[in-house]
């Protein structure tokens, strides 16, 4: 289970980007909630990814 937690940050970034890519042709960009949730997911994913990289580093 721990090996999947380490990759959860990257998965959040991918899901956020994928929701933006899918939402654009479907016309979901008129609503701020969808755009902000996707942007929040990307930012949280980047923070989590950097945190797990720092945590696993030897230095």
PDB file with one MODEL, atoms N, CA, C and O in Angstrom:
MODEL        1
ATOM      1  N   UNK A   1       0.821  -1.197   0.000  1.00  0.00           N
ATOM      2  CA  UNK A   1       0.000   0.000   0.000  1.00  0.00           C
ATOM      3  C   UNK A   1       0.862   1.257   0.000  1.00  0.00           C
ATOM      4  O   UNK A   1       0.498   2.261  -0.611  1.00  0.00           O
ATOM      5  N   UNK A   2       2.020   1.204   0.693  1.00  0.00           N
ATOM      6  CA  UNK A   2       2.875   2.387   0.762  1.00  0.00           C
ATOM      7  C   UNK A   2       3.431   2.775  -0.601  1.00  0.00           C
ATOM      8  O   UNK A   2       3.649   3.956  -0.871  1.00  0.00           O
ATOM      9  N   UNK A   3       3.660   1.790  -1.457  1.00  0.00           N
ATOM     10  CA  UNK A   3       4.217   2.137  -2.765  1.00  0.00           C
ATOM     11  C   UNK A   3       3.222   2.919  -3.612  1.00  0.00           C
ATOM     12  O   UNK A   3       3.625   3.681  -4.491  1.00  0.00           O
ATOM     13  N   UNK A   4       1.931   2.741  -3.359  1.00  0.00           N
ATOM     14  CA  UNK A   4       0.926   3.500  -4.096  1.00  0.00           C
ATOM     15  C   UNK A   4       0.731   4.908  -3.533  1.00  0.00           C
ATOM     16  O   UNK A   4       0.381   5.834  -4.265  1.00  0.00           O
ATOM     17  N   UNK A   5       0.957   5.059  -2.246  1.00  0.00           N
ATOM     18  CA  UNK A   5       0.828   6.379  -1.636  1.00  0.00           C
ATOM     19  C   UNK A   5       1.907   7.312  -2.167  1.00  0.00           C
ATOM     20  O   UNK A   5       1.660   8.506  -2.340  1.00  0.00           O
ATOM     21  N   UNK A   6       3.095   6.787  -2.426  1.00  0.00           N
ATOM     22  CA  UNK A   6       4.175   7.614  -2.947  1.00  0.00           C
ATOM     23  C   UNK A   6       3.877   8.153  -4.339  1.00  0.00           C
ATOM     24  O   UNK A   6       4.407   9.197  -4.720  1.00  0.00           O
ATOM     25  N   UNK A   7       3.057   7.474  -5.088  1.00  0.00           N
ATOM     26  CA  UNK A   7       2.717   7.910  -6.442  1.00  0.00           C
ATOM     27  C   UNK A   7       1.395   8.662  -6.514  1.00  0.00           C
ATOM     28  O   UNK A   7       0.938   9.009  -7.603  1.00  0.00           O
ATOM     29  N   UNK A   8       0.782   8.914  -5.371  1.00  0.00           N
ATOM     30  CA  UNK A   8      -0.524   9.572  -5.369  1.00  0.00           C
ATOM     31  C   UNK A   8      -0.444  11.029  -5.826  1.00  0.00           C
ATOM     32  O   UNK A   8      -1.399  11.534  -6.415  1.00  0.00           O
ATOM     33  N   UNK A   9       0.669  11.715  -5.569  1.00  0.00           N
ATOM     34  CA  UNK A   9       0.821  13.097  -6.016  1.00  0.00           C
ATOM     35  C   UNK A   9       0.816  13.202  -7.525  1.00  0.00           C
ATOM     36  O   UNK A   9       0.155  14.067  -8.098  1.00  0.00           O
ATOM     37  N   UNK A  10       1.567  12.306  -8.170  1.00  0.00           N
ATOM     38  CA  UNK A  10       1.606  12.303  -9.630  1.00  0.00           C
ATOM     39  C   UNK A  10       0.254  11.945 -10.213  1.00  0.00           C
ATOM     40  O   UNK A  10      -0.141  12.483 -11.248  1.00  0.00           O
ATOM     41  N   UNK A  11      -0.461  11.039  -9.556  1.00  0.00           N
ATOM     42  CA  UNK A  11      -1.794  10.658 -10.032  1.00  0.00           C
ATOM     43  C   UNK A  11      -2.771  11.829  -9.921  1.00  0.00           C
ATOM     44  O   UNK A  11      -3.620  12.010 -10.794  1.00  0.00           O
ATOM     45  N   UNK A  12      -2.657  12.623  -8.858  1.00  0.00           N
ATOM     46  CA  UNK A  12      -3.532  13.791  -8.707  1.00  0.00           C
ATOM     47  C   UNK A  12      -3.262  14.823  -9.792  1.00  0.00           C
ATOM     48  O   UNK A  12      -4.195  15.434 -10.312  1.00  0.00           O
ATOM     49  N   UNK A  13      -1.997  15.021 -10.137  1.00  0.00           N
ATOM     50  CA  UNK A  13      -1.656  15.957 -11.215  1.00  0.00           C
ATOM     51  C   UNK A  13      -2.252  15.467 -12.528  1.00  0.00           C
ATOM     52  O   UNK A  13      -2.831  16.249 -13.282  1.00  0.00           O
ATOM     53  N   UNK A  14      -2.113  14.182 -12.798  1.00  0.00           N
ATOM     54  CA  UNK A  14      -2.661  13.627 -14.041  1.00  0.00           C
ATOM     55  C   UNK A  14      -4.182  13.721 -14.085  1.00  0.00           C
ATOM     56  O   UNK A  14      -4.748  14.047 -15.129  1.00  0.00           O
ATOM     57  N   UNK A  15      -4.851  13.442 -12.973  1.00  0.00           N
ATOM     58  CA  UNK A  15      -6.309  13.534 -12.945  1.00  0.00           C
ATOM     59  C   UNK A  15      -6.792  14.974 -13.104  1.00  0.00           C
ATOM     60  O   UNK A  15      -7.795  15.219 -13.774  1.00  0.00           O
ATOM     61  N   UNK A  16      -6.091  15.921 -12.498  1.00  0.00           N
ATOM     62  CA  UNK A  16      -6.456  17.321 -12.655  1.00  0.00           C
ATOM     63  C   UNK A  16      -6.293  17.795 -14.088  1.00  0.00           C
ATOM     64  O   UNK A  16      -7.156  18.487 -14.628  1.00  0.00           O
ATOM     65  N   UNK A  17      -5.174  17.416 -14.701  1.00  0.00           N
ATOM     66  CA  UNK A  17      -4.945  17.800 -16.100  1.00  0.00           C
ATOM     67  C   UNK A  17      -5.944  17.106 -17.020  1.00  0.00           C
ATOM     68  O   UNK A  17      -6.437  17.706 -17.976  1.00  0.00           O
ATOM     69  N   UNK A  18      -6.237  15.854 -16.731  1.00  0.00           N
ATOM     70  CA  UNK A  18      -7.198  15.117 -17.554  1.00  0.00           C
ATOM     71  C   UNK A  18      -8.593  15.710 -17.452  1.00  0.00           C
ATOM     72  O   UNK A  18      -9.322  15.752 -18.443  1.00  0.00           O
ATOM     73  N   UNK A  19      -8.971  16.168 -16.269  1.00  0.00           N
ATOM     74  CA  UNK A  19     -10.292  16.782 -16.131  1.00  0.00           C
ATOM     75  C   UNK A  19     -10.373  18.105 -16.886  1.00  0.00           C
ATOM     76  O   UNK A  19     -11.427  18.450 -17.419  1.00  0.00           O
ATOM     77  N   UNK A  20      -9.274  18.844 -16.935  1.00  0.00           N
ATOM     78  CA  UNK A  20      -9.267  20.068 -17.743  1.00  0.00           C
ATOM     79  C   UNK A  20      -9.338  19.758 -19.234  1.00  0.00           C
ATOM     80  O   UNK A  20     -10.033  20.442 -19.985  1.00  0.00           O
ATOM     81  N   UNK A  21      -8.614  18.725 -19.657  1.00  0.00           N
ATOM     82  CA  UNK A  21      -8.607  18.353 -21.075  1.00  0.00           C
ATOM     83  C   UNK A  21      -9.978  17.847 -21.505  1.00  0.00           C
ATOM     84  O   UNK A  21     -10.453  18.194 -22.586  1.00  0.00           O
ATOM     85  N   UNK A  22     -10.612  17.037 -20.678  1.00  0.00           N
ATOM     86  CA  UNK A  22     -11.936  16.500 -21.015  1.00  0.00           C
ATOM     87  C   UNK A  22     -13.012  17.574 -20.886  1.00  0.00           C
ATOM     88  O   UNK A  22     -13.957  17.607 -21.674  1.00  0.00           O
ATOM     89  N   UNK A  23     -12.870  18.443 -19.902  1.00  0.00           N
ATOM     90  CA  UNK A  23     -13.894  19.459 -19.659  1.00  0.00           C
ATOM     91  C   UNK A  23     -13.966  20.534 -20.727  1.00  0.00           C
ATOM     92  O   UNK A  23     -15.026  21.124 -20.936  1.00  0.00           O
ATOM     93  N   UNK A  24     -12.872  20.796 -21.399  1.00  0.00           N
ATOM     94  CA  UNK A  24     -12.875  21.855 -22.410  1.00  0.00           C
ATOM     95  C   UNK A  24     -13.799  21.539 -23.587  1.00  0.00           C
ATOM     96  O   UNK A  24     -14.651  22.370 -23.904  1.00  0.00           O
ATOM     97  N   UNK A  25     -13.679  20.387 -24.254  1.00  0.00           N
ATOM     98  CA  UNK A  25     -14.595  20.142 -25.382  1.00  0.00           C
ATOM     99  C   UNK A  25     -16.041  19.896 -24.958  1.00  0.00           C
ATOM    100  O   UNK A  25     -16.959  20.075 -25.758  1.00  0.00           O
ATOM    101  N   UNK A  26     -16.252  19.485 -23.700  1.00  0.00           N
ATOM    102  CA  UNK A  26     -17.620  19.254 -23.231  1.00  0.00           C
ATOM    103  C   UNK A  26     -18.306  20.528 -22.761  1.00  0.00           C
ATOM    104  O   UNK A  26     -19.496  20.512 -22.445  1.00  0.00           O
ATOM    105  N   UNK A  27     -17.569  21.628 -22.712  1.00  0.00           N
ATOM    106  CA  UNK A  27     -18.168  22.909 -22.352  1.00  0.00           C
ATOM    107  C   UNK A  27     -18.309  23.133 -20.863  1.00  0.00           C
ATOM    108  O   UNK A  27     -19.136  23.940 -20.440  1.00  0.00           O
ATOM    109  N   UNK A  28     -17.519  22.435 -20.054  1.00  0.00           N
ATOM    110  CA  UNK A  28     -17.595  22.592 -18.606  1.00  0.00           C
ATOM    111  C   UNK A  28     -16.769  23.764 -18.108  1.00  0.00           C
ATOM    112  O   UNK A  28     -16.690  23.981 -16.899  1.00  0.00           O
ATOM    113  N   UNK A  29     -16.156  24.519 -18.994  1.00  0.00           N
ATOM    114  CA  UNK A  29     -15.291  25.621 -18.574  1.00  0.00           C
ATOM    115  C   UNK A  29     -16.080  26.879 -18.220  1.00  0.00           C
ATOM    116  O   UNK A  29     -15.490  27.887 -17.831  1.00  0.00           O
ATOM    117  N   UNK A  30     -17.384  26.835 -18.345  1.00  0.00           N
ATOM    118  CA  UNK A  30     -18.207  27.983 -17.963  1.00  0.00           C
ATOM    119  C   UNK A  30     -18.401  28.071 -16.454  1.00  0.00           C
ATOM    120  O   UNK A  30     -18.849  29.099 -15.944  1.00  0.00           O
ATOM    121  N   UNK A  31     -18.073  27.016 -15.748  1.00  0.00           N
ATOM    122  CA  UNK A  31     -18.293  26.962 -14.305  1.00  0.00           C
ATOM    123  C   UNK A  31     -16.958  27.031 -13.570  1.00  0.00           C
ATOM    124  O   UNK A  31     -16.046  26.249 -13.842  1.00  0.00           O
ATOM    125  N   UNK A  32     -16.856  27.970 -12.644  1.00  0.00           N
ATOM    126  CA  UNK A  32     -15.617  28.141 -11.907  1.00  0.00           C
ATOM    127  C   UNK A  32     -15.320  26.970 -10.989  1.00  0.00           C
ATOM    128  O   UNK A  32     -14.152  26.697 -10.711  1.00  0.00           O
ATOM    129  N   UNK A  33     -16.331  26.276 -10.512  1.00  0.00           N
ATOM    130  CA  UNK A  33     -16.117  25.168  -9.583  1.00  0.00           C
ATOM    131  C   UNK A  33     -15.288  24.057 -10.228  1.00  0.00           C
ATOM    132  O   UNK A  33     -14.389  23.509  -9.591  1.00  0.00           O
ATOM    133  N   UNK A  34     -15.580  23.729 -11.465  1.00  0.00           N
ATOM    134  CA  UNK A  34     -14.829  22.685 -12.147  1.00  0.00           C
ATOM    135  C   UNK A  34     -13.395  23.131 -12.401  1.00  0.00           C
ATOM    136  O   UNK A  34     -12.463  22.351 -12.205  1.00  0.00           O
ATOM    137  N   UNK A  35     -13.209  24.367 -12.831  1.00  0.00           N
ATOM    138  CA  UNK A  35     -11.866  24.862 -13.101  1.00  0.00           C
ATOM    139  C   UNK A  35     -11.038  24.967 -11.833  1.00  0.00           C
ATOM    140  O   UNK A  35      -9.860  24.611 -11.827  1.00  0.00           O
ATOM    141  N   UNK A  36     -11.644  25.452 -10.762  1.00  0.00           N
ATOM    142  CA  UNK A  36     -10.909  25.591  -9.505  1.00  0.00           C
ATOM    143  C   UNK A  36     -10.603  24.240  -8.871  1.00  0.00           C
ATOM    144  O   UNK A  36      -9.541  24.062  -8.274  1.00  0.00           O
ATOM    145  N   UNK A  37     -11.517  23.294  -8.995  1.00  0.00           N
ATOM    146  CA  UNK A  37     -11.236  21.968  -8.431  1.00  0.00           C
ATOM    147  C   UNK A  37     -10.117  21.272  -9.203  1.00  0.00           C
ATOM    148  O   UNK A  37      -9.280  20.600  -8.601  1.00  0.00           O
ATOM    149  N   UNK A  38     -10.091  21.422 -10.512  1.00  0.00           N
ATOM    150  CA  UNK A  38      -9.007  20.831 -11.300  1.00  0.00           C
ATOM    151  C   UNK A  38      -7.681  21.521 -10.985  1.00  0.00           C
ATOM    152  O   UNK A  38      -6.655  20.853 -10.851  1.00  0.00           O
ATOM    153  N   UNK A  39      -7.690  22.838 -10.866  1.00  0.00           N
ATOM    154  CA  UNK A  39      -6.463  23.558 -10.524  1.00  0.00           C
ATOM    155  C   UNK A  39      -6.003  23.210  -9.112  1.00  0.00           C
ATOM    156  O   UNK A  39      -4.804  23.064  -8.873  1.00  0.00           O
ATOM    157  N   UNK A  40      -6.934  23.076  -8.182  1.00  0.00           N
ATOM    158  CA  UNK A  40      -6.586  22.678  -6.817  1.00  0.00           C
ATOM    159  C   UNK A  40      -6.011  21.278  -6.766  1.00  0.00           C
ATOM    160  O   UNK A  40      -5.085  21.008  -6.001  1.00  0.00           O
ATOM    161  N   UNK A  41      -6.561  20.380  -7.586  1.00  0.00           N
ATOM    162  CA  UNK A  41      -6.040  19.023  -7.628  1.00  0.00           C
ATOM    163  C   UNK A  41      -4.616  18.996  -8.183  1.00  0.00           C
ATOM    164  O   UNK A  41      -3.774  18.239  -7.701  1.00  0.00           O
ATOM    165  N   UNK A  42      -4.349  19.819  -9.191  1.00  0.00           N
ATOM    166  CA  UNK A  42      -3.002  19.886  -9.766  1.00  0.00           C
ATOM    167  C   UNK A  42      -2.023  20.451  -8.746  1.00  0.00           C
ATOM    168  O   UNK A  42      -0.929  19.911  -8.577  1.00  0.00           O
ATOM    169  N   UNK A  43      -2.394  21.519  -8.071  1.00  0.00           N
ATOM    170  CA  UNK A  43      -1.499  22.138  -7.087  1.00  0.00           C
ATOM    171  C   UNK A  43      -1.250  21.189  -5.919  1.00  0.00           C
ATOM    172  O   UNK A  43      -0.111  21.041  -5.476  1.00  0.00           O
ATOM    173  N   UNK A  44      -2.299  20.549  -5.417  1.00  0.00           N
ATOM    174  CA  UNK A  44      -2.139  19.596  -4.310  1.00  0.00           C
ATOM    175  C   UNK A  44      -1.297  18.400  -4.747  1.00  0.00           C
ATOM    176  O   UNK A  44      -0.512  17.872  -3.958  1.00  0.00           O
ATOM    177  N   UNK A  45      -1.453  17.978  -5.973  1.00  0.00           N
ATOM    178  CA  UNK A  45      -0.652  16.864  -6.488  1.00  0.00           C
ATOM    179  C   UNK A  45       0.815  17.216  -6.605  1.00  0.00           C
ATOM    180  O   UNK A  45       1.678  16.390  -6.304  1.00  0.00           O
ATOM    181  N   UNK A  46       1.109  18.425  -7.036  1.00  0.00           N
ATOM    182  CA  UNK A  46       2.502  18.862  -7.131  1.00  0.00           C
ATOM    183  C   UNK A  46       3.126  18.944  -5.743  1.00  0.00           C
ATOM    184  O   UNK A  46       4.259  18.509  -5.538  1.00  0.00           O
ATOM    185  N   UNK A  47       2.385  19.498  -4.797  1.00  0.00           N
ATOM    186  CA  UNK A  47       2.897  19.598  -3.422  1.00  0.00           C
ATOM    187  C   UNK A  47       3.129  18.209  -2.835  1.00  0.00           C
ATOM    188  O   UNK A  47       4.158  17.976  -2.200  1.00  0.00           O
ATOM    189  N   UNK A  48       2.200  17.294  -3.035  1.00  0.00           N
ATOM    190  CA  UNK A  48       2.352  15.936  -2.512  1.00  0.00           C
ATOM    191  C   UNK A  48       3.514  15.207  -3.184  1.00  0.00           C
ATOM    192  O   UNK A  48       4.264  14.485  -2.527  1.00  0.00           O
ATOM    193  N   UNK A  49       3.658  15.398  -4.483  1.00  0.00           N
ATOM    194  CA  UNK A  49       4.737  14.745  -5.214  1.00  0.00           C
ATOM    195  C   UNK A  49       6.100  15.229  -4.727  1.00  0.00           C
ATOM    196  O   UNK A  49       7.007  14.422  -4.522  1.00  0.00           O
ATOM    197  N   UNK A  50       6.250  16.521  -4.545  1.00  0.00           N
ATOM    198  CA  UNK A  50       7.512  17.077  -4.042  1.00  0.00           C
ATOM    199  C   UNK A  50       7.764  16.606  -2.612  1.00  0.00           C
ATOM    200  O   UNK A  50       8.899  16.287  -2.258  1.00  0.00           O
ATOM    201  N   UNK A  51       6.719  16.560  -1.791  1.00  0.00           N
ATOM    202  CA  UNK A  51       6.866  16.102  -0.411  1.00  0.00           C
ATOM    203  C   UNK A  51       7.370  14.661  -0.361  1.00  0.00           C
ATOM    204  O   UNK A  51       8.292  14.353   0.395  1.00  0.00           O
ATOM    205  N   UNK A  52       6.770  13.776  -1.162  1.00  0.00           N
ATOM    206  CA  UNK A  52       7.185  12.384  -1.140  1.00  0.00           C
ATOM    207  C   UNK A  52       8.584  12.207  -1.726  1.00  0.00           C
ATOM    208  O   UNK A  52       9.325  11.331  -1.280  1.00  0.00           O
ATOM    209  N   UNK A  53       8.959  13.016  -2.712  1.00  0.00           N
ATOM    210  CA  UNK A  53      10.322  12.948  -3.228  1.00  0.00           C
ATOM    211  C   UNK A  53      11.338  13.386  -2.167  1.00  0.00           C
ATOM    212  O   UNK A  53      12.383  12.755  -2.011  1.00  0.00           O
ATOM    213  N   UNK A  54      11.034  14.453  -1.447  1.00  0.00           N
ATOM    214  CA  UNK A  54      11.913  14.932  -0.377  1.00  0.00           C
ATOM    215  C   UNK A  54      11.997  13.906   0.749  1.00  0.00           C
ATOM    216  O   UNK A  54      13.071  13.691   1.311  1.00  0.00           O
ATOM    217  N   UNK A  55      10.880  13.276   1.081  1.00  0.00           N
ATOM    218  CA  UNK A  55      10.830  12.328   2.180  1.00  0.00           C
ATOM    219  C   UNK A  55      11.665  11.083   1.871  1.00  0.00           C
ATOM    220  O   UNK A  55      12.303  10.530   2.766  1.00  0.00           O
ATOM    221  N   UNK A  56      11.664  10.641   0.612  1.00  0.00           N
ATOM    222  CA  UNK A  56      12.402   9.442   0.236  1.00  0.00           C
ATOM    223  C   UNK A  56      13.880   9.698  -0.060  1.00  0.00           C
ATOM    224  O   UNK A  56      14.663   8.759  -0.200  1.00  0.00           O
ATOM    225  N   UNK A  57      14.251  10.965  -0.153  1.00  0.00           N
ATOM    226  CA  UNK A  57      15.627  11.310  -0.474  1.00  0.00           C
ATOM    227  C   UNK A  57      16.558  11.030   0.698  1.00  0.00           C
ATOM    228  O   UNK A  57      16.143  11.097   1.854  1.00  0.00           O
ATOM    229  N   UNK A  58      17.795  10.721   0.405  1.00  0.00           N
ATOM    230  CA  UNK A  58      18.780  10.476   1.451  1.00  0.00           C
ATOM    231  C   UNK A  58      19.343  11.762   2.021  1.00  0.00           C
ATOM    232  O   UNK A  58      19.905  11.760   3.116  1.00  0.00           O
ATOM    233  N   UNK A  59      19.202  12.851   1.302  1.00  0.00           N
ATOM    234  CA  UNK A  59      19.875  14.087   1.702  1.00  0.00           C
ATOM    235  C   UNK A  59      18.976  15.004   2.471  1.00  0.00           C
ATOM    236  O   UNK A  59      19.400  16.086   2.877  1.00  0.00           O
TER     237      UNK A  59
ENDMDL
END
